[in-house]
């Protein structure tokens, strides 16, 4: 599963460089932060927003994977092919926006405040046409982990992978200007009639490799360990301890509360917008009658 953790971090990092994002988030933070201290505080709150969305999803999927009554081999093989398909989709520039399952439009609604940065992080964790397949692949890994803590850790590492390049590039922009990041945007190239992007191809290739490993290494169980056995054992014991302390249904409840929060937030925004629009129309009508 260590390869899955590395993939989660790598996927989060490359998502910042995807052709859809094109370093927009680093530029955003560089422009609104008046100082390095402000940038650090905004980045920390943004990360908290990311984790508030992603970790409950990972915890819920990890728990769900452990409760599924299905042959483990079939589950791993199916998940591997899902990863391969998502990898090919990513490489060819395809994608989908997972945030569409939530109602309401969120683009352009974030100001340079701590609350706004938290909201931006909560949305950025699941939004993005280009990064949708990558997030889908990590969610698949969380499901096949069949472990609540590992599922949450996978999604948490994905969020951590996003924030690291965002903050580093934002610092670079503040120091050297936007021109210093042009080389980071990747390149578009053609192969016959196909128009591809270097970042998408790289991310797709890595996703396909992870899917292949999932199929032919028994869910990556037979891959040599990257970390010392003692450290892995410590993390496993910590996970068992946390699992024993927290009832499994709590993770599902957290996911439900999170989804309900998004629905209520969108509904309140729609209602507020409708009231504001009606009030403006009434004001215009009164002004017309007066004149």
N, C-alpha and C positions, 0 to 999 in steps of 0.2 A: 504493500500500500504506500510505501515511501515514494515510489514513482508517481503515484496519484497526488501526493502532497506537493512534490516538485512541479508537477503539471499544473496544479491549482495556482501556485505562485506565478509560474511562467505565463499561464493564461491571463491572469489578472494584469500582469505587466504589459503584455503585448496588446491587450485590449485598449490601452491608452494610445497606442500607435496605429490603431486600426484606421482604415480610410474614412470611416464614418465619423470617428472622434477627431482625428487629425490634430491631436494635442490641444483640443479645446479646453479641457479641464485645467491643465497646467497654466495656460494663458489666462484663463478666468481668474485663478487664484493669484497669479502674479500681478494682475491689474487691479484687483480689489484690495490687496493687502498693502497697508501703508508702511509696514515694517516687517522684519523677519519674525519678530515675536507675534505679530498679528497673523502672519502666514502660518506659523506653527500652531496657533490656537485654532484657526479655521481648519487646518488639515486634521488636527486631532478630533474636532467635532465631526468633520466629514467622515473620518474613519469610524467614529461611533455610529453614525447613521448607516454606513455600509454594513457594519456588523449587526446592527439592530434588525436589518432586513435579512441578511444572508445566513447568519448563524442559526436562527430558529428554523429556517427552511432546511438547512443541513441536518440539524438535530432531528427534525420530524421525518425526513427521508431516511436517515440512518436507522431510526427506530422502526419505520415502516418496513425497511429491508429485512430487519431481523424478525419481523412477525409474518412475513409472506410465507405461505405454505407452497413452496415450489422447489423443484430440484435445483440444487445449487449450481450444478454444471450448466443446466439450461439457462439459468438466470445470467451467469457470467458470459456465456456464449452470445446470448441475445444482447446483453449490454455492450459487448465488444463490437458487434456489428452495428449497433446504434452509434457508437463512437466513430467507427470508420465512415459511416454515412455522413455524420455531422462534420467530420474532418474534410471529406470531399466537398461538402457544401460550402464550408468555410474557404477552402482553397480556391474555389471558383467564384468567390465573391458573393455567395448567397447568404441569407440570414433571415432572422425573424426577431421581432421585438417581444420579449417575454412580458414586458410591462403592460402589454395590451390587455392582459387578463384583469388589470385594474382599471376602473372607470376614470374618466376625466383626463384632461390634458395637463401635463406638468411642465412642458418646456417653457423656458423663459420666466419661470415663476419664482426664481431664487435670487434674493438680494445678498449683499455682502455682510450679512449678520451671522451670528453663531447659530441661531435658529434656522436661518436659511441654508447654511452649510450642512446642518444636520439633515434637513429635508432633501437637499441635493444628494447627499450620500445615500439616504434611504432609497431614493429613486434610481440613482446611478448603478446600484448593485444589481438591478434586474432589467435595466433599460438598455437599448442599443440594438439596432438591426444587425450590425456587423458582429457584435460580440454575443448575440443570442445563441448560436450553435456551440460556442465555447462554454458558456454558462450551462447550456443543456448537457454537455459532456460531463461537466463537473457534478451536476445534479445526478447524472446517471451513476457516476462513481460513488457518490454519497449513498445512493440507494443500494448498490451492490456491496458496500462496506458492511452492511448488516450490523452496524455498531453506531449507537447514538452519538457518542463522543467523536468518533472519527468523521461522521457526517458533518457535524458542526465545525470540526477543525478544518475539513476540506473547504467549506464555504468561507470560513474565517481567513484562511490562507489566501483564497482568491481575492478577498477584499484587501488584505495586506499587500498582495502583489499589485493591486491598483494604486494604492496610496503612495508607495515608495517612489515610483517614477514621477508621479504627479508633483510631489513636493520637491524632488531633486530638479526637475525641469523648470518648475516655477522659480526656484532659486536662481537657476541659470538664466532665465529670461530677465529677472530683476537685475542681474549683474551685467549681462552682455546684450540684452535686447532680443527681440523675436527672431532676428536673423540667425542667431546662433543655433536655432533648433530646426532649421530647414532640412538639414540632412537626416533628421530623425523621422521624417514623415514617410519614409519608404519611397519606392518607385513603382510607377505603373508601366507594365510592359505587355506586349502582344505575342501570342503564340497562335499563328494562323488567324482565325476570326475571333479568338478569345482575347479579352482584355483583362489582365490579372494584376493584382497588387502584391508586392513582395511580402508585406506583413501578413496578409491573408494566406498566401501560399505557405509561408513558414508555419503559421499557427495550424493550418489544415494538415500539413505534413506531420507535425508533432502529434496532433489528435489521432490521426490514422495509426501512427506507431503505438500510441497508448492503447488504442482499440485492439491492435494486433497482439500486443502483450497480454491484454485482458483475456483473449481467447486461448492463446497457446502457452500461457504460464499459470493456468488455474487462478485467474484473477490476480496475477502478479505475485502469487505466493511463493513461486519458485525462483524469483529474481534474487540475486545476492543482496544482502543487506548493505545499505549505505551508511547506517548509523550503528554504533556499538550495541551489542545485544543487551547489555545492562541498561542502557538508556531507553531502548525500546521496551524492555520489561517494566521500567519505572513508569513510562507513559501508560502502558497497558494496565498496570495496577491502579494508577490514578484514575483512569477511565472507569474501571470496575467500581472503585470507591464512589465516584460521582454517580454512576448508574444506580448503585445501591442506595444512595442518599435521596435521589430524586425519582419519584414514580414515573414510569414510562409515559403515562397519559399526559403528564405536564408538558412534554415537548409538543405533542399534538395540539394541546390547548394554546400554547404560545403561538404556534403557526396560525391557528384560527383567530386569535386576538389580533395578530398582526394584519391579517387579511381584512378583518372587520374594521380596523383602524383606517386602512387605505380607502375602503368603501365609504365610511362615514366622512372622512376628510374630503373626498371627491364630492360627496353629496352636499356637504356644507358649502363648498366652493361654488357649486352649481346654483344652489339656492341664493347665496349672497350675490352672485353675478346677475341672476334674474331680478332680484329685488332692486339692485343698483340700476339695472337697465330700465325697469318700470318707473323708478323714481326720476331718472333722467328724462324719460319720455313725458312724464307728468309735468315736469318743470318746463320743458319745451312747449307743451300745450298751453300752460298757464301764461307763458311769455307771449305766445302767439295771440291768445285771447285778449291780453292786456293791450297789445299793440293794435 
